[in-house]
Amino acid sequence: MGATSDELTASAIVAPAVSGSHILRIDGYSRTKGLGNGKFIASEKFSVGDHCWCLKYYPDSHCLKNSDCISIFLHLANNTVHEVKAIFRISLLDQDGNPLPSFRKLSTLCSFSRSQHSMGYELIKRSDLEESVYLKDDIFSVRCDVTVAKEIFTKALPISDVFK
């Protein structure tokens, strides 16, 4: 004998996320070069998913191996949280503010914590930027899109909502 609707129940596992973006404009690029390998300039702080973030701009890379590159890192700026899981994408922007697919880096799901609070990428070689149309009047911009995972929970569902 089949189950009737009175005997059928449903629930959902919900893994919500919240997203936000931040654009960092580097105005005076030529004056940032030569800061030194591993040295950065931080953006203003911004909020995504109830957490405070900033971007770290390394004009001479964050590591010696790629010192001819520009690195951009996402940094969890509030050290009071135990762990934040996030996915982020860093993109060089064209002069109209559109992300450039050839200069876009996408992370996997990352775990930011007190001990691991910055993650990022070498975005572009300085020579490639300097020879491109994306550096205009000594200015270029990058965008960071952040998606923060919220706490996963379960909830009961009416049967009518299962396939909506």
DSSP file (Angstrom, degrees, kcal/mol; ACC not computed):
  #  RESIDUE AA STRUCTURE BP1 BP2  ACC     N-H-->O    O-->H-N    N-H-->O    O-->H-N    TCO  KAPPA ALPHA  PHI   PSI    X-CA   Y-CA   Z-CA
    1    1 A M              0   0    0      0, 0.0     2,-0.0     0, 0.0     0, 0.0   0.000 360.0 360.0 360.0 133.6    0.0    0.0    0.0
    2    2 A G        -     0   0    0      1,-0.1     2,-0.2     0, 0.0     0, 0.0  -0.283 360.0 -96.7 -75.7 160.2    1.4    3.5   -1.0
    3    3 A A        -     0   0    0      1,-0.1     2,-0.2     2,-0.0    -1,-0.1  -0.525  34.8-138.2 -76.0 142.1    2.0    6.3    1.4
    4    4 A T    >>  -     0   0    0     -2,-0.2     3,-1.6     1,-0.1     4,-0.8  -0.544  29.6-103.1 -92.7 166.6   -0.7    9.0    1.6
    5    5 A S  T 34 S+     0   0    0      1,-0.3     3,-0.3     2,-0.2   154,-0.1   0.759 121.2  63.7 -63.3 -22.2    0.0   12.6    1.8
    6    6 A D  T 34 S+     0   0    0      1,-0.2    -1,-0.3     3,-0.0    -3,-0.0   0.756 106.8  43.3 -70.2 -23.5   -0.8   12.5    5.6
    7    7 A E  T <4 S+     0   0    0     -3,-1.6     2,-0.5     2,-0.0    -1,-0.2   0.528  96.8  90.5 -98.1  -7.8    2.2   10.1    6.1
    8    8 A L     <  +     0   0    0     -4,-0.8     2,-0.3    -3,-0.3   151,-0.2  -0.785  50.9 173.6 -97.3 127.4    4.7   12.0    3.9
    9    9 A T        -     0   0    0     -2,-0.5     2,-0.3   149,-0.1    -2,-0.0  -0.808   9.7-161.1-124.0 168.0    6.9   14.6    5.4
   10   10 A A  E     -A  157   0A   0    147,-0.6   147,-2.6    -2,-0.3     2,-0.3  -0.990   8.4-179.3-148.3 154.4    9.8   16.7    4.0
   11   11 A S  E     -A  156   0A   0     -2,-0.3     2,-0.4   145,-0.3   145,-0.2  -0.952  15.4-139.3-146.5 166.9   12.7   18.7    5.2
   12   12 A A  E     -A  155   0A   0    143,-2.8   143,-2.0    -2,-0.3     2,-0.6  -0.975   8.7-142.0-130.7 143.2   15.5   20.8    3.7
   13   13 A I  E     -A  154   0A   0     -2,-0.4     2,-0.5   141,-0.2   141,-0.2  -0.941  29.3-159.7 -98.5 120.9   19.2   21.2    4.4
   14   14 A V  E     -A  153   0A   0    139,-3.4   139,-2.2    -2,-0.6    -2,-0.0  -0.903  19.5-178.8-112.8 123.3   19.8   24.9    3.7
   15   15 A A        -     0   0    0     -2,-0.5   137,-0.2   137,-0.2   136,-0.1  -0.737  20.6-170.3-118.0  79.7   23.3   26.2    3.1
   16   16 A P        -     0   0    0      0, 0.0   134,-2.8     0, 0.0     2,-0.3  -0.248   5.7-173.9 -72.8 159.1   22.8   29.9    2.6
   17   17 A A  E     -B  149   0B   0    132,-0.2     2,-0.4     2,-0.0   132,-0.2  -0.973  13.7-147.8-145.9 158.0   25.4   32.4    1.4
   18   18 A V  E     -B  148   0B   0    130,-2.1   130,-3.0    -2,-0.3     2,-0.3  -0.988  15.8-158.2-129.8 140.9   25.7   36.1    1.0
   19   19 A S  E     +B  147   0B   0     -2,-0.4     2,-0.3   128,-0.2   128,-0.2  -0.849  16.3 160.8-121.5 154.4   27.7   37.9   -1.7
   20   20 A G  E     -B  146   0B   0    126,-2.2   126,-3.2    -2,-0.3     2,-0.3  -0.969  20.3-141.0-160.5 167.1   29.3   41.3   -2.1
   21   21 A S  E     -B  145   0B   0     -2,-0.3     2,-0.4   124,-0.2   124,-0.2  -0.947   5.7-164.3-136.9 154.9   31.9   43.0   -4.2
   22   22 A H  E     -B  144   0B   0    122,-2.0   122,-2.7    -2,-0.3     2,-0.5  -0.995   9.3-151.5-140.4 133.1   34.6   45.6   -3.8
   23   23 A I  E     -B  143   0B   0     -2,-0.4     2,-0.5   120,-0.2   120,-0.2  -0.908   8.0-162.5-105.9 131.2   36.5   47.6   -6.4
   24   24 A L  E     -B  142   0B   0    118,-2.9   118,-2.5    -2,-0.5     2,-0.5  -0.963   3.9-160.4-114.2 121.5   40.0   48.8   -5.7
   25   25 A R  E     -B  141   0B   0     -2,-0.5     2,-0.8   116,-0.2   116,-0.2  -0.891   6.1-153.2-103.1 125.2   41.3   51.6   -7.9
   26   26 A I  E     -B  140   0B   0    114,-3.3   114,-1.7    -2,-0.5     2,-0.7  -0.870  16.0-175.0 -99.2 106.3   45.1   52.0   -8.0
   27   27 A D  E    S+B  139   0B   0     -2,-0.8   112,-0.2     1,-0.2   111,-0.1  -0.901  72.0  23.6-107.9 108.1   45.6   55.7   -8.9
   28   28 A G  S >> S+     0   0    0    110,-2.5     3,-1.5    -2,-0.7     4,-0.6   0.748  70.9 171.3 102.1  39.1   49.3   56.4   -9.4
   29   29 A Y  H >> S+     0   0    0    109,-2.6     3,-2.0    -3,-0.5     4,-1.1   0.868  72.3  58.7 -48.6 -46.9   50.4   52.9  -10.3
   30   30 A S  H 34 S+     0   0    0      1,-0.3    -1,-0.3     2,-0.2     3,-0.1   0.776 103.2  54.0 -60.7 -25.7   54.0   54.0  -11.3
   31   31 A R  H <4 S+     0   0    0     -3,-1.5    -1,-0.3     1,-0.2    -2,-0.2   0.564 103.7  56.0 -85.2  -8.6   54.5   55.5   -7.8
   32   32 A T  H X< S+     0   0    0     -3,-2.0     3,-1.1    -4,-0.6    -2,-0.2   0.705  84.9  98.5 -92.3 -22.1   53.6   52.2   -6.1
   33   33 A K  T 3< S+     0   0    0     -4,-1.1    27,-0.1     1,-0.2    -3,-0.0  -0.327  78.9  34.2 -63.2 146.5   56.2   50.1   -8.0
   34   34 A G  T 3  S+     0   0    0     25,-0.1    -1,-0.2     1,-0.0     3,-0.1   0.566  72.8 128.5  85.6   7.9   59.3   49.5   -6.0
   35   35 A L  S <  S-     0   0    0     -3,-1.1    -2,-0.1     1,-0.2     2,-0.1   0.867  77.2 -99.8 -61.6 -35.2   57.5   49.3   -2.7
   36   36 A G    >   -     0   0    0      3,-0.1     3,-2.0    31,-0.1    24,-0.4  -0.157  37.3 -68.9 123.1 142.2   59.3   45.9   -2.1
   37   37 A N  T 3  S+     0   0    0      1,-0.3    25,-0.2    -2,-0.1    24,-0.2  -0.365 119.9  15.6 -60.6 132.9   58.6   42.3   -2.4
   38   38 A G  T 3  S+     0   0    0     23,-3.0     2,-0.4     1,-0.3    -1,-0.3   0.405  99.0 117.6  83.0  -2.4   56.1   41.1    0.2
   39   39 A K    <   -     0   0    0     -3,-2.0    21,-0.5    22,-0.3    -1,-0.3  -0.805  43.0-173.6-101.1 142.0   55.0   44.7    1.1
   40   40 A F        -     0   0    0     -2,-0.4     2,-0.4    18,-0.2    18,-0.2  -0.826  26.6-138.7-131.0 164.6   51.4   45.7    0.5
   41   41 A I  E     -G   57   0C   0     16,-2.0    16,-2.7    -2,-0.3     2,-0.3  -0.999  30.6-138.4-120.8 127.5   49.0   48.6    0.6
   42   42 A A  E     -G   56   0C   0     -2,-0.4    14,-0.2    14,-0.2     3,-0.1  -0.632   9.0-131.9 -91.1 143.5   45.6   47.8    2.1
   43   43 A S        -     0   0    0     12,-2.8    -1,-0.1    -2,-0.3     2,-0.1  -0.207  42.4 -77.8 -73.7 174.6   42.3   49.0    0.7
   44   44 A E        -     0   0    0      1,-0.1    11,-0.4    10,-0.1    -1,-0.2  -0.404  61.3 -95.2 -64.7 155.9   39.7   50.6    2.8
   45   45 A K        -     0   0    0      9,-0.1     2,-0.3    -3,-0.1     9,-0.2  -0.460  44.6-175.9 -76.2 149.6   37.7   48.0    4.8
   46   46 A F  E     -H   53   0C   0      7,-2.5     7,-3.3    -2,-0.1     2,-0.4  -0.952  19.1-122.8-141.8 161.5   34.4   46.6    3.4
   47   47 A S  E     +H   52   0C   0     -2,-0.3     2,-0.3     5,-0.2     5,-0.2  -0.901  28.8 163.0-115.0 133.1   31.8   44.3    4.8
   48   48 A V  E >  S-H   51   0C   0      3,-2.0     3,-1.0    -2,-0.4   -28,-0.1  -0.964  75.8  -1.8-142.3 128.8   30.4   41.1    3.3
   49   49 A G  T 3  S-     0   0    0     -2,-0.3     3,-0.1     1,-0.2    -1,-0.0   0.861 127.7 -59.3  63.1  37.7   28.5   38.5    5.2
   50   50 A D  T 3  S+     0   0    0      1,-0.2     2,-0.3     0, 0.0    -1,-0.2   0.710 115.3 112.5  63.1  22.0   28.8   40.4    8.5
   51   51 A H  E <   -H   48   0C   0     -3,-1.0    -3,-2.0    30,-0.0     2,-0.5  -0.941  67.4-124.1-125.7 149.8   32.6   40.2    8.3
   52   52 A C  E     +H   47   0C   0     -2,-0.3    25,-2.3    -5,-0.2    26,-1.0  -0.795  36.8 170.8 -95.9 129.1   35.1   42.9    7.7
   53   53 A W  E     -HI  46  76C   0     -7,-3.3    -7,-2.5    -2,-0.5     2,-0.3  -0.823  14.3-175.0-128.7 164.9   37.5   42.5    4.8
   54   54 A C  E     - I   0  75C   0     21,-1.7    21,-2.7    -2,-0.3     2,-0.4  -0.958  25.5-118.3-150.1 165.1   40.1   44.5    2.9
   55   55 A L  E     - I   0  74C   0    -11,-0.4   -12,-2.8    -2,-0.3     2,-0.6  -0.871  18.7-146.9-103.6 140.8   42.2   43.9   -0.2
   56   56 A K  E     -GI  42  73C   0     17,-2.8    17,-2.2    -2,-0.4     2,-0.6  -0.945   9.8-157.4-108.1 121.4   46.0   43.8    0.0
   57   57 A Y  E     -GI  41  72C   0    -16,-2.7   -16,-2.0    -2,-0.6    15,-0.2  -0.887   7.1-171.5-101.8 115.7   47.7   45.2   -3.1
   58   58 A Y  E >   - I   0  71C   0     13,-2.9    13,-2.3    -2,-0.6     3,-1.5  -0.875   3.7-175.0-106.4  96.1   51.3   43.9   -3.6
   59   59 A P  T 3  S+     0   0    0      0, 0.0    -1,-0.1     0, 0.0   -22,-0.1   0.762  89.4  37.4 -65.6 -23.0   52.8   46.0   -6.5
   60   60 A D  T 3  S-     0   0    0    -21,-0.5    10,-0.2   -24,-0.4   -22,-0.1  -0.074 124.9 -96.6-117.2  30.9   56.0   43.9   -6.3
   61   61 A S    <   -     0   0    0     -3,-1.5   -23,-3.0     8,-0.4   -22,-0.3   0.309  23.3-104.1  72.1 159.8   54.3   40.5   -5.5
   62   62 A H  S    S+     0   0    0    -25,-0.2     2,-0.3   -24,-0.2    -1,-0.1   0.608 102.7  43.7 -90.0 -13.9   53.8   38.8   -2.2
   63   63 A C  S >  S-     0   0    0      3,-0.1     3,-0.9     1,-0.1   -25,-0.1  -0.962  78.4-125.5-135.2 152.9   56.5   36.3   -2.8
   64   64 A L  G >  S+     0   0    0     -2,-0.3     3,-1.4     1,-0.2     4,-0.1   0.823 104.2  67.4 -62.7 -34.2   60.1   36.5   -4.2
   65   65 A K  G 3  S+     0   0    0      1,-0.3    -1,-0.2     2,-0.1     3,-0.2   0.829 112.3  30.7 -58.4 -35.0   59.4   33.8   -6.8
   66   66 A N  G X  S+     0   0    0     -3,-0.9     3,-2.1     1,-0.1    -1,-0.3  -0.258  72.9 142.9-118.3  43.7   57.0   36.1   -8.7
   67   67 A S  T <   +     0   0    0     -3,-1.4    -1,-0.1     1,-0.3    -2,-0.1   0.600  67.9  63.8 -66.6  -9.4   58.4   39.5   -8.0
   68   68 A D  T 3  S+     0   0    0     -3,-0.2    58,-2.7    -4,-0.1    59,-0.5   0.290  95.1  81.6 -92.7  10.2   57.6   40.7  -11.5
   69   69 A C  E <  S- J   0 125C   0     -3,-2.1     2,-0.5    56,-0.3    -8,-0.4  -0.741  77.1-124.0-114.1 160.2   53.9   40.3  -10.8
   70   70 A I  E     - J   0 124C   0     54,-2.9    53,-3.0    -2,-0.3    54,-1.1  -0.911  30.8-158.9 -98.3 127.3   51.1   42.3   -9.1
   71   71 A S  E     -IJ  58 122C   0    -13,-2.3   -13,-2.9    -2,-0.5     2,-0.4  -0.868   9.7-167.4-109.8 142.7   49.4   40.3   -6.4
   72   72 A I  E     -IJ  57 121C   0     49,-2.4    49,-2.3    -2,-0.4     2,-0.4  -0.998  10.0-173.3-127.4 128.3   46.0   40.9   -4.9
   73   73 A F  E     -IJ  56 120C   0    -17,-2.2   -17,-2.8    -2,-0.4     2,-0.5  -0.941  22.4-134.0-122.3 143.1   44.9   39.2   -1.7
   74   74 A L  E     -IJ  55 119C   0     45,-3.3    45,-2.3    -2,-0.4     2,-0.5  -0.833  28.8-163.2 -90.0 131.5   41.6   39.1    0.2
   75   75 A H  E     -IJ  54 118C   0    -21,-2.7   -21,-1.7    -2,-0.5     2,-0.8  -0.971  21.1-135.3-125.0 126.1   42.2   39.7    3.9
   76   76 A L  E     -I   53   0C   0     41,-3.2   -23,-0.3    -2,-0.5    37,-0.0  -0.711  24.0-169.3 -76.2 110.9   39.8   38.9    6.7
   77   77 A A        +     0   0    0    -25,-2.3     2,-0.7    -2,-0.8   -24,-0.2   0.575  62.3  73.8 -88.6 -10.4   40.2   42.2    8.7
   78   78 A N    >   -     0   0    0    -26,-1.0     3,-0.7     1,-0.1    -1,-0.1  -0.912  57.3-171.1-107.5 118.9   38.4   41.2   11.9
   79   79 A N  T 3   +     0   0    0     -2,-0.7    -1,-0.1     1,-0.2    35,-0.1   0.230  68.3  85.9 -89.2  13.3   40.4   38.8   14.0
   80   80 A T  T 3  S+     0   0    0     34,-0.0     2,-0.3     2,-0.0    -1,-0.2   0.581  70.8  87.5 -91.8  -9.3   37.6   38.0   16.5
   81   81 A V    <   -     0   0    0     -3,-0.7    33,-0.2     1,-0.1     3,-0.1  -0.647  67.0-146.1 -92.9 149.0   36.0   35.2   14.4
   82   82 A H  S    S-     0   0    0      1,-0.3    32,-0.6    -2,-0.3     2,-0.3   0.921  77.6 -10.6 -76.5 -46.1   37.1   31.6   14.6
   83   83 A E  E     -C  113   0B   0     30,-0.2     2,-0.4    31,-0.1    -1,-0.3  -0.971  52.7-169.7-158.5 139.4   36.5   30.7   11.0
   84   84 A V  E     -C  112   0B   0     28,-2.7    28,-3.4    -2,-0.3     2,-0.5  -0.997  14.1-151.6-130.5 126.7   34.9   32.1    7.9
   85   85 A K  E     +C  111   0B   0     64,-0.4    64,-2.5    -2,-0.4     2,-0.3  -0.856  30.1 156.8 -99.4 131.2   34.3   30.1    4.8
   86   86 A A  E     -CD 110 148B   0     24,-2.3    24,-3.2    -2,-0.5     2,-0.4  -0.990  36.2-146.2-151.4 154.5   34.3   32.0    1.5
   87   87 A I  E     - D   0 147B   0     60,-2.3    60,-2.9    -2,-0.3     2,-0.3  -0.965  28.8-176.1-116.1 139.5   34.8   31.8   -2.2
   88   88 A F  E     - D   0 146B   0     -2,-0.4    19,-3.0    20,-0.4     2,-0.4  -0.976  18.6-157.4-140.5 155.2   36.3   34.8   -3.9
   89   89 A R  E     -ED 106 145B   0     56,-2.2    56,-2.5    -2,-0.3     2,-0.5  -0.999   6.7-161.7-130.6 132.0   37.1   36.0   -7.4
   90   90 A I  E     +ED 105 144B   0     15,-2.5    15,-2.8    -2,-0.4     2,-0.4  -0.965  16.8 179.0-115.4 128.7   39.7   38.7   -8.2
   91   91 A S  E     -ED 104 143B   0     52,-2.6    52,-2.7    -2,-0.5     2,-0.3  -0.983  30.0-129.6-133.9 139.6   39.5   40.4  -11.6
   92   92 A L  E     - D   0 142B   0     11,-2.4     8,-2.4     8,-0.4     2,-0.3  -0.684  36.1-137.2 -75.8 140.2   41.4   43.1  -13.5
   93   93 A L  E     -E   99   0B   0     48,-2.6    48,-0.5    -2,-0.3     2,-0.1  -0.778   3.4-132.1-104.7 146.5   38.8   45.5  -14.9
   94   94 A D    >   -     0   0    0      4,-2.6     3,-1.9    -2,-0.3    40,-0.1  -0.234  45.3 -85.7 -79.9-178.0   38.8   47.1  -18.3
   95   95 A Q  T 3  S+     0   0    0      1,-0.3    -1,-0.1     2,-0.1    -2,-0.0   0.657 130.4  54.1 -68.0 -15.1   38.2   50.9  -18.7
   96   96 A D  T 3  S-     0   0    0      2,-0.1    -1,-0.3     0, 0.0    -3,-0.0   0.377 122.2-104.2 -96.6   3.1   34.4   50.4  -18.7
   97   97 A G  S <  S+     0   0    0     -3,-1.9    -2,-0.1     1,-0.3    -4,-0.0   0.626  74.7 140.2  86.8  13.8   34.6   48.5  -15.4
   98   98 A N        -     0   0    0      1,-0.1    -4,-2.6     0, 0.0    -1,-0.3  -0.745  56.7-112.2 -93.0 137.3   34.1   45.0  -16.9
   99   99 A P  E     -E   93   0B   0      0, 0.0    -6,-0.2     0, 0.0     5,-0.1  -0.402  26.6-130.9 -65.0 141.4   36.0   42.0  -15.5
  100  100 A L  E >   -     0   0B   0     -8,-2.4     3,-1.9     3,-0.3    -8,-0.4  -0.853   6.6-150.5 -96.9 115.5   38.6   40.6  -18.0
  101  101 A P  E >  S+     0   0B   0      0, 0.0     3,-0.8     0, 0.0    -1,-0.1   0.818  96.1  56.6 -55.7 -32.8   38.3   36.8  -18.3
  102  102 A S  E 3  S+     0   0B   0      1,-0.3    -2,-0.0    -3,-0.1   -11,-0.0   0.650 112.4  42.2 -75.8 -13.1   42.0   36.5  -19.1
  103  103 A F  E <  S+     0   0B   0     -3,-1.9   -11,-2.4   -11,-0.2     2,-0.4  -0.432  90.5 112.4-128.0  57.7   42.9   38.2  -15.8
  104  104 A R  E <   -E   91   0B   0     -3,-0.8     2,-0.4   -13,-0.2   -13,-0.2  -0.998  43.6-166.3-132.9 131.4   40.5   36.6  -13.4
  105  105 A K  E     -E   90   0B   0    -15,-2.8   -15,-2.5    -2,-0.4     2,-0.5  -0.981   3.9-165.5-122.1 128.9   41.3   34.3  -10.6
  106  106 A L  E     -E   89   0B   0     -2,-0.4   -17,-0.2   -17,-0.2     2,-0.1  -0.954  10.1-146.7-117.0 129.7   38.7   32.2   -8.8
  107  107 A S        -     0   0    0    -19,-3.0     2,-0.1    -2,-0.5     3,-0.1  -0.389  12.3-124.5 -84.2 165.7   39.3   30.5   -5.5
  108  108 A T        -     0   0    0      1,-0.1     2,-0.4    -2,-0.1   -20,-0.4  -0.333  64.0 -55.2 -86.2-175.9   37.9   27.2   -4.3
  109  109 A L  S    S-     0   0    0     -2,-0.1     2,-0.3   -22,-0.1   -22,-0.2  -0.542  70.3-163.4 -66.0 120.2   36.1   27.3   -0.9
  110  110 A C  E     -C   86   0B   0    -24,-3.2   -24,-2.3    -2,-0.4     2,-0.7  -0.783  17.6-139.7-110.4 150.1   38.6   28.8    1.5
  111  111 A S  E     -C   85   0B   0     -2,-0.3     2,-0.4   -26,-0.2   -26,-0.2  -0.921  18.2-165.1-111.3 107.3   38.7   28.8    5.2
  112  112 A F  E     +C   84   0B   0    -28,-3.4   -28,-2.7    -2,-0.7     2,-0.3  -0.737  22.5 152.1 -89.5 138.1   39.8   32.2    6.7
  113  113 A S  E     -C   83   0B   0      3,-2.1   -30,-0.2    -2,-0.4   -37,-0.1  -0.845  61.1 -80.2-150.1-175.8   40.8   32.1   10.3
  114  114 A R  S    S+     0   0    0    -32,-0.6     3,-0.3    -2,-0.3   -31,-0.1   0.849 131.6  39.8 -63.6 -32.9   43.0   33.9   12.9
  115  115 A S  S    S+     0   0    0      1,-0.3     2,-0.4     2,-0.1    -1,-0.2   0.741 126.0  34.8 -89.7 -23.0   46.0   31.9   11.6
  116  116 A Q        +     0   0    0      1,-0.1    -3,-2.1    -5,-0.0    -1,-0.3  -0.746  69.7 144.4-129.5  82.8   45.1   32.0    7.9
  117  117 A H        +     0   0    0     -2,-0.4   -41,-3.2    -3,-0.3     2,-0.4   0.459  56.7  54.9-106.3  -1.5   43.5   35.4    7.3
  118  118 A S  E     +J   75   0C   0    -43,-0.2     2,-0.3   -41,-0.0   -43,-0.2  -0.998  52.4 164.9-135.0 136.2   44.8   36.3    3.8
  119  119 A M  E     +J   74   0C   0    -45,-2.3   -45,-3.3    -2,-0.4     2,-0.3  -0.993  18.5 122.5-144.7 144.6   44.6   34.5    0.5
  120  120 A G  E     -J   73   0C   0     -2,-0.3     2,-0.3   -47,-0.3   -47,-0.3  -0.922  37.5-104.1-174.1-160.1   45.1   35.7   -3.0
  121  121 A Y  E     -J   72   0C   0    -49,-2.3   -49,-2.4    -2,-0.3     2,-0.7  -0.938  31.3-101.7-146.7 158.6   46.9   35.5   -6.4
  122  122 A E  E     -J   71   0C   0     -2,-0.3   -51,-0.3   -51,-0.2     3,-0.1  -0.836  42.5-173.4 -78.4 118.5   49.4   36.9   -8.7
  123  123 A L  E     -     0   0C   0    -53,-3.0     2,-0.3    -2,-0.7    -1,-0.2   0.898  53.7 -14.2 -87.8 -44.0   47.0   38.7  -11.0
  124  124 A I  E     -J   70   0C   0    -54,-1.1   -54,-2.9   -21,-0.0    -1,-0.3  -0.989  67.1-101.7-159.5 148.4   49.2   40.0  -13.8
  125  125 A K  E  >  -J   69   0C   0     -2,-0.3     4,-2.1   -56,-0.3   -56,-0.3  -0.549  34.2-126.7 -70.4 141.5   52.8   40.6  -14.7
  126  126 A R  H  > S+     0   0    0    -58,-2.7     4,-2.8     1,-0.2     5,-0.2   0.903 110.2  53.3 -57.6 -42.1   53.7   44.3  -14.3
  127  127 A S  H  > S+     0   0    0    -59,-0.5     4,-1.5     1,-0.2    -1,-0.2   0.881 107.7  51.0 -62.9 -37.4   55.1   44.4  -17.9
  128  128 A D  H  4 S+     0   0    0      2,-0.2     4,-0.3     1,-0.2    -1,-0.2   0.905 112.6  46.1 -65.7 -40.9   51.8   43.0  -19.3
  129  129 A L  H >< S+     0   0    0     -4,-2.1     3,-1.4     1,-0.2     6,-0.5   0.937 111.5  51.5 -64.6 -45.8   49.8   45.6  -17.4
  130  130 A E  H 3< S+     0   0    0     -4,-2.8    -1,-0.2     1,-0.3    -2,-0.2   0.776 112.3  45.9 -65.6 -26.9   52.1   48.4  -18.5
  131  131 A E  T 3< S+     0   0    0     -4,-1.5    -1,-0.3    -5,-0.2    -2,-0.2   0.426 102.6  87.8 -93.0   0.0   51.8   47.4  -22.2
  132  132 A S  S X  S-     0   0    0     -3,-1.4     3,-0.5    -4,-0.3    -3,-0.0  -0.432  82.4-122.5 -97.2 169.5   48.0   47.0  -22.0
  133  133 A V  T 3  S+     0   0    0      1,-0.2    -1,-0.1    -2,-0.1   -38,-0.1   0.479 101.5  80.5 -83.7  -4.1   45.1   49.4  -22.5
  134  134 A Y  T 3  S+     0   0    0     -5,-0.2     2,-0.7     1,-0.1     7,-0.3   0.661  81.3  67.5 -80.4 -16.0   44.0   48.5  -19.0
  135  135 A L  S <  S+     0   0    0     -3,-0.5     2,-0.4    -6,-0.5     5,-0.2  -0.914  70.1 167.6-102.1 108.2   46.5   50.9  -17.4
  136  136 A K  B >   -F  139   0B   0      3,-2.3     3,-1.3    -2,-0.7    -3,-0.1  -0.985  64.8  -6.7-128.6 130.2   45.3   54.4  -18.5
  137  137 A D  T 3  S-     0   0    0     -2,-0.4    -1,-0.2     1,-0.3  -109,-0.1   0.838 128.0 -60.5  55.1  34.9   46.6   57.7  -17.0
  138  138 A D  T 3  S+     0   0    0      1,-0.2  -109,-2.6  -110,-0.1  -110,-2.5   0.746 115.5 114.8  67.5  26.0   48.6   55.6  -14.5
  139  139 A I  E <   +BF  27 136B   0     -3,-1.3    -3,-2.3  -112,-0.2     2,-0.3  -0.976  32.9 162.0-129.5 138.0   45.3   54.1  -13.2
  140  140 A F  E     -B   26   0B   0   -114,-1.7  -114,-3.3    -2,-0.4     2,-0.3  -0.966  19.5-145.7-145.6 164.3   43.9   50.6  -13.1
  141  141 A S  E     -B   25   0B   0    -48,-0.5   -48,-2.6    -2,-0.3     2,-0.3  -0.957   7.1-166.3-134.1 149.6   41.2   48.8  -11.2
  142  142 A V  E     -BD  24  92B   0   -118,-2.5  -118,-2.9    -2,-0.3     2,-0.4  -0.926  10.4-148.9-127.9 156.6   40.5   45.4   -9.8
  143  143 A R  E     -BD  23  91B   0    -52,-2.7   -52,-2.6    -2,-0.3     2,-0.5  -0.978   2.7-160.4-127.3 139.7   37.3   43.9   -8.4
  144  144 A C  E     -BD  22  90B   0   -122,-2.7  -122,-2.0    -2,-0.4     2,-0.5  -0.981   4.0-164.5-121.5 120.3   36.9   41.3   -5.7
  145  145 A D  E     -BD  21  89B   0    -56,-2.5   -56,-2.2    -2,-0.5     2,-0.4  -0.909  12.5-168.5-102.2 126.4   33.7   39.3   -5.5
  146  146 A V  E     -BD  20  88B   0   -126,-3.2  -126,-2.2    -2,-0.5     2,-0.5  -0.956  13.7-169.9-121.8 132.4   33.2   37.5   -2.2
  147  147 A T  E     -BD  19  87B   0    -60,-2.9   -60,-2.3    -2,-0.4     2,-0.5  -0.980  13.0-160.7-120.6 118.2   30.6   34.9   -1.3
  148  148 A V  E     -BD  18  86B   0   -130,-3.0  -130,-2.1    -2,-0.5     2,-0.3  -0.853  14.3-131.8-104.2 127.1   30.5   34.0    2.4
  149  149 A A  E     -B   17   0B   0    -64,-2.5   -64,-0.4    -2,-0.5  -132,-0.2  -0.581  22.2-152.8 -75.1 134.2   29.0   30.8    3.5
  150  150 A K        -     0   0    0   -134,-2.8     2,-0.2    -2,-0.3    -1,-0.0  -0.432  40.1 -63.0 -97.0 177.9   26.5   31.2    6.4
  151  151 A E        -     0   0    0     -2,-0.1     2,-0.2     1,-0.1    -1,-0.1  -0.429  54.2-125.9 -66.4 131.6   25.6   28.6    9.0
  152  152 A I        +     0   0    0     -2,-0.2     2,-0.3  -137,-0.2  -137,-0.2  -0.565  38.1 169.2 -78.3 139.2   24.0   25.5    7.5
  153  153 A F  E     -A   14   0A   0   -139,-2.2  -139,-3.4    -2,-0.2     2,-0.3  -0.929  27.3-128.7-144.1 167.7   20.7   24.5    9.1
  154  154 A T  E     +A   13   0A   0     -2,-0.3     2,-0.3  -141,-0.2  -141,-0.2  -0.873  23.5 179.8-116.9 154.6   17.7   22.2    8.5
  155  155 A K  E     -A   12   0A   0   -143,-2.0  -143,-2.8    -2,-0.3     2,-0.2  -0.994  31.2-105.2-151.4 152.6   14.1   23.0    8.4
  156  156 A A  E     -A   11   0A   0     -2,-0.3  -145,-0.3  -145,-0.2  -147,-0.0  -0.491  36.1-159.1 -74.2 146.6   10.8   21.3    7.9
  157  157 A L  E     -A   10   0A   0   -147,-2.6  -147,-0.6    -2,-0.2     2,-0.2  -0.968  20.3-117.8-126.9 143.0    9.0   21.8    4.6
  158  158 A P    >   -     0   0    0      0, 0.0     3,-2.2     0, 0.0     4,-0.5  -0.572  34.1-118.1 -69.0 145.2    5.4   21.4    3.5
  159  159 A I  G >  S+     0   0    0      1,-0.3     3,-1.4  -151,-0.2     4,-0.4   0.852 113.9  64.0 -53.3 -36.8    5.3   18.7    0.8
  160  160 A S  G 3  S+     0   0    0      1,-0.3    -1,-0.3     2,-0.1     3,-0.2   0.709 101.4  51.6 -63.6 -18.9    4.0   21.4   -1.6
  161  161 A D  G X  S+     0   0    0     -3,-2.2     3,-1.2     1,-0.2    -1,-0.3   0.507  83.5  90.0 -95.1  -5.4    7.3   23.3   -1.3
  162  162 A V  T <  S+     0   0    0     -3,-1.4    -1,-0.2    -4,-0.5    -2,-0.1   0.892  96.3  32.3 -61.0 -42.9    9.6   20.3   -2.1
  163  163 A F  T 3         0   0    0     -4,-0.4    -1,-0.3     1,-0.2    -2,-0.1   0.020 360.0 360.0-108.0  27.2    9.8   20.8   -5.9
  164  164 A K    <         0   0    0     -3,-1.2    -1,-0.2     0, 0.0    -2,-0.1   0.445 360.0 360.0 -84.7 360.0    9.5   24.6   -6.1
